[in-house]
Amino acid sequence: MSAITTHVLDTSTGRPAAGVPVTLEKQAGDGWQSAGQGVTNQDGRITDLLAGAKLAPGTYRLTFDTATYFSASQQPSFYPQVQVMFTVGDAAQHYHVPLLLSPFGYSTYRGS
């Protein structure tokens, strides 16, 4: 399992959000460097975002392509993407970043 994982739940259906494209980037100077990508599985999870790369301290950003997810079910939505930035202080820890999603709102937290 990757040191950074995510789980997307669609709170409007009460089900995992399968098929959400997600990108992971690490801040590098004034810009962002790609660190991984994936698509949520049938359980709404991505467990291999870093694809075997070592985690390093720094600021990271997860971008969830919510437009693609809601378009697949012809569901109108307000947010075409959700970006979550977070800080990795201790590279020895696991960082799980869940997203609770609905067509017109979202929330996130640091999971376990």
Backbone as a ProteinNet text record, in pm:
[ID]
protein_1_A
[PRIMARY]
MSAITTHVLDTSTGRPAAGVPVTLEKQAGDGWQSAGQGVTNQDGRITDLLAGAKLAPGTYRLTFDTATYFSASQQPSFYPQVQVMFTVGDAAQHYHVPLLLSPFGYSTYRGS
[TERTIARY]
84.6	0	89.3	45.5	114.2	110.8	205	206.1	97.5	43.1	-70.5	-182.7	-298.1	-414.4	-535.5	-640.5	-764	-884.2	-997.5	-1123.8	-1232.1	-1312.3	-1417.1	-1552.5	-1636	-1771.8	-1869.6	-1968.3	-2071.9	-2184.1	-2192.8	-2292.7	-2434.6	-2448.4	-2583.3	-2644.1	-2559.8	-2609.1	-2581.6	-2493.2	-2455.1	-2365.4	-2294	-2211.6	-2071	-1974.7	-1841.6	-1851.5	-1764.7	-1761.2	-1655.3	-1698.2	-1606.2	-1587	-1465.5	-1438.4	-1399	-1355	-1311.9	-1162.5	-1123.7	-980.6	-919.7	-802	-734.5	-587.9	-537	-394.6	-333.4	-208.8	-132.1	-11.9	8.1	122.8	193.4	324.1	405.1	453	444	489.4	640.4	684.2	826.1	855.4	913	937.4	807.4	792.2	670.4	564.2	593.9	500.3	470.1	418.7	378.8	439.6	482	541.1	451.3	425.4	341.8	404.7	322.1	370	292.5	181	103.3	-36	-103.5	-240.4	-309.7	-441.3	-518.5	-665.6	-744.8	-890.2	-947	-1045.4	-1100.8	-1163.6	-1142.1	-1195.5	-1341.8	-1399	-1540.4	-1572.7	-1469.6	-1488	-1457.5	-1431.9	-1403.1	-1262.5	-1173.7	-1039	-929.6	-821	-694.9	-587.7	-521.6	-422.3	-279.2	-260.5	-125.4	-91.3	-128.4	-105.5	42	128.7	271.8	342	273.1	326.7	468.1	490.3	619.1	722.6	696	792	795.8	909.5	923.7	855.5	792.6	728.5	834.2	824.5	916	832.9	887.3	816	788.9	679.8	646.8	496.8	456.9	315.7	268.8	156.3	100	-38.8	-83.3	-216.7	-281.7	-400.7	-483.2	-589.3	-604.6	-708.8	-804.5	-929.3	-1034	-1115.4	-1121.5	-1196.7	-1343	-1415.2	-1554.3	-1647.3	-1610.8	-1693.7	-1705.3	-1594.9	-1597.3	-1687.5	-1676	-1756.8	-1905.9	-1947.7	-2089.5	-2143.3	-2060.7	-2103.3	-2137.7	-2064.8	-2088.4	-2229.8	-2289.7	-2427.1	-2524.9	-2480.4	-2562.5	-2619.9	-2537.9	-2576.2	-2513.7	-2594.2	-2534.7	-2460.3	-2354.2	-2279.3	-2221.7	-2185.4	-2137.6	-1985.8	-1914.7	-1768.7	-1710.9	-1645.5	-1588.6	-1466.9	-1401.8	-1292.8	-1280.2	-1222.9	-1195.3	-1045.9	-982	-840.2	-822.1	-740.4	-712.4	-560.7	-513.5	-370.6	-346.6	-234	-200.2	-48.8	-2.9	139.4	182.1	287.7	351	472.2	467.4	579.9	670.9	610.6	684.1	661.3	761.5	749.2	735	752.3	736.9	590.7	504.5	363.3	284.3	164.2	68.8	-28.8	-58.9	-150.4	-270.2	-386.3	-510.3	-599.6	-641.6	-719	-853.2	-956.1	-1088.3	-1159.1	-1248.9	-1332.2	-1476.8	-1560.3	-1704.6	-1762.5	-1831	-1868	-2017.4	-2074	-2209.7	-2207.1	-2311.1	-2308.3	-2288.1	-2324.8	-2317.8	-2240.8	-2155.4	-2074.1	-1974.5	-1878.4	-1778.9	-1716	-1654.9	-1573.4	-1463.4	-1361.6	-1246.5	-1188.2	-1103.1	-1039.3	-920	-833.7	-723.6	-774	-772.5	-819.7	-706.7	-736	-634.5	-606.2
-117.5	0	124	225.3	353.2	426.5	517.5	598.4	705.8	734.1	824.9	749.1	744.5	676.9	768.5	733.3	810.8	718	769.8	696.1	799.7	780.9	876.2	810.1	875.7	828.3	931.5	886.5	973.1	977.6	1087.5	1095.9	1112.4	1147.2	1158.7	1021.7	921.7	786.3	691.8	734.5	648.3	534.2	551.9	445	496.7	405	445.7	508	604.2	671.5	604.5	510.4	439.6	521	518.5	583.6	730.3	776.7	915.5	924.4	996.3	1015.9	1109.2	1071.3	1147.9	1165.5	1286.4	1310.6	1356.5	1318.2	1357.3	1436.8	1553.7	1637	1681	1708.5	1760	1898.6	1990	2126.5	2126.6	2193.3	2202.9	2348	2422	2564	2638.8	2710.2	2785.8	2704.9	2579.1	2498.6	2366.1	2274	2141.5	2035.9	1925	1813	1691.1	1620.7	1501.3	1397.2	1338.9	1235.7	1105.6	1108.2	987.1	1018	912.3	926.4	791.9	795.5	672.3	702.8	597.8	607.4	522.4	575.9	500.5	369.2	264.5	132	120.2	2.6	-18.7	14.8	13.5	49.5	197.6	274.8	416.9	448.3	349.9	366.5	366.8	434.9	422.8	397.2	282.6	244	250.3	287.3	286.7	419.2	531.2	662.1	691.4	652.5	681	579.2	472.9	369.8	326	301.3	250.3	356.4	483	589.9	616.5	664.9	698.4	830.9	835.6	957.6	1050	1179.4	1279.4	1388.8	1451.2	1562.2	1673.4	1746.6	1857.3	1878.6	1965.9	1995.4	1920	1851.9	1770.6	1822.9	1786.4	1825.3	1706.9	1671.9	1572.8	1647.9	1613.6	1673.3	1563.1	1576.5	1480.2	1534.8	1461	1502.6	1463.3	1547.2	1516.5	1533.4	1618.3	1636	1504.8	1434.1	1305.2	1205.5	1201.8	1109.3	1139	1263.8	1296.2	1291.7	1324.4	1315.6	1172.8	1076.6	935.8	891.9	955.4	921.2	1032.5	1122	1234	1314.8	1330.3	1404.3	1543.6	1649.6	1783.4	1802.7	1880.5	1908.2	2048.8	2102.8	2239.8	2249.8	2152.9	2156	2060.8	2111	2022.2	1945.3	2000	1927.5	1976	1888.9	1921.9	1905.6	2008.7	2000.9	2006.4	1913.7	1907.1	1913.9	2018.4	2030.6	1990.8	1923.5	1880.2	1872.7	1873.2	1872.5	1738	1682.9	1562	1607	1585.2	1621.8	1504.1	1390	1268	1165.8	1145.1	1054.9	908.6	877.4	739.8	706	805.6	783.1	754	701.4	679.6	796.9	849.2	961.4	916.7	909	869.8	992.5	1030.5	1153	1117.6	1093.8	1063.1	1188.7	1168.3	1275.8	1229.4	1308.3	1285.7	1381.5	1327.8	1403.2	1396.7	1510	1514.2	1611.8	1618.7	1707.5	1855.9	1896.1	2037.5	2066.2	1973	1994.9	1882.8	1907.4	1805.7	1839.6	1738.3	1758.8	1654.7	1682.2	1593	1597.3	1501.9	1495.3	1402.6	1402.7	1307.5	1179.1	1072.6	943.5	860.8	734.7	644.7	529.9
0	0	0	-71.8	-82	51.9	73.8	195.2	192.2	73.6	58.8	-10.3	54.6	-2	7.7	-67	-60.8	-75.3	-35.7	-40.6	-66.4	-171.3	-205.3	-184.1	-104.2	-79.5	-133.4	-208.5	-262.6	-160	-86.6	19.9	-33.1	-161.6	-219.4	-248.3	-264	-288.7	-171.9	-81.6	30	-13.6	-124.8	-183.1	-212.1	-226.5	-272.8	-411.7	-438.4	-568.6	-655.4	-737.8	-828.4	-955.4	-1007.9	-1135.3	-1126.7	-1010.3	-996.2	-1028.1	-1134.5	-1162.3	-1056.6	-1007.9	-902.9	-941.4	-924.2	-943.8	-811.6	-789.7	-671.9	-719.2	-659.5	-694.1	-566.8	-580.1	-469.5	-507.1	-412.1	-439.6	-458.4	-564.9	-597.6	-634.9	-542.2	-567.4	-583.2	-694.6	-720.9	-794.5	-826.1	-903.9	-837.5	-918.2	-870.5	-960.2	-899.4	-971.9	-954.5	-1063.5	-1057.1	-965.2	-877.7	-786.2	-801.4	-874.6	-893.8	-946.1	-987.3	-1034.7	-1028.9	-1036.6	-1036	-1052.9	-1050.9	-1060.3	-948.2	-877.1	-765.1	-812.9	-733.7	-766.4	-723.6	-731.2	-698.4	-553.4	-467.4	-327.2	-303.7	-412.3	-401.2	-353.6	-359.9	-303.6	-410.4	-376.5	-449.9	-345	-355.6	-255.1	-307.2	-434.4	-491.8	-560.5	-499.7	-562	-588.6	-499.5	-517.8	-606.8	-643.4	-734.4	-695.6	-567.4	-520.7	-489.1	-519.8	-490.5	-340.1	-292.8	-150.8	-120.5	-7.8	38.7	97.5	69.1	123.8	190.5	295	356.4	254.5	275.1	187.1	179	88.7	65.9	-57.8	-44.7	-151.4	-186.2	-306.6	-352	-423.8	-379.6	-447.9	-527.3	-655.2	-737.8	-781.5	-742.3	-773.9	-891.1	-999.4	-1118.8	-1100.2	-1028.2	-994.8	-1114.2	-1211.1	-1330.7	-1407.2	-1422.4	-1492.3	-1419.5	-1287.1	-1207.7	-1223	-1204	-1210.4	-1354	-1452	-1592.5	-1632.3	-1577.4	-1611.2	-1575.4	-1474.2	-1435.5	-1473.7	-1559.9	-1606.9	-1490.8	-1389.2	-1268.8	-1274.3	-1271.3	-1267.3	-1135.6	-1140.1	-1017.7	-1024.7	-911.2	-899.7	-907.5	-852.2	-847.1	-951.2	-1056.7	-1157.6	-1107.6	-1005.8	-941.3	-798.2	-717.1	-577.7	-556.8	-501.5	-469.8	-318.9	-268.9	-126.3	-110.2	-41.3	-12.6	131.5	155.6	289.8	304.4	428.2	457.5	514	456.4	508.4	588.9	720	806.1	833.5	857.5	890.8	779.7	697.4	582.3	622.7	749.4	796	825.2	828.5	857.7	730.4	750.6	641.8	641.1	522.6	507.7	424.7	490.7	424.3	418.3	295.5	275.3	211.3	292.6	239.3	188.7	92	40.1	46	113.8	115.2	13.4	-85.4	-204.2	-231.1	-273.6	-326.9	-443.9	-524.5	-640.3	-606	-484.6	-451.5	-322.4	-282	-163.1	-142.1	-54.8	-20.4	113.3	174.8	294.7	294.2	372.9	379.5	520.5	550.7	681.7	669.8	771.3	772.1	836.1	755.2	803.1	860.1	883.4	939.9	845.6
[MASK]
++++++++++++++++++++++++++++++++++++++++++++++++++++++++++++++++++++++++++++++++++++++++++++++++++++++++++++++++

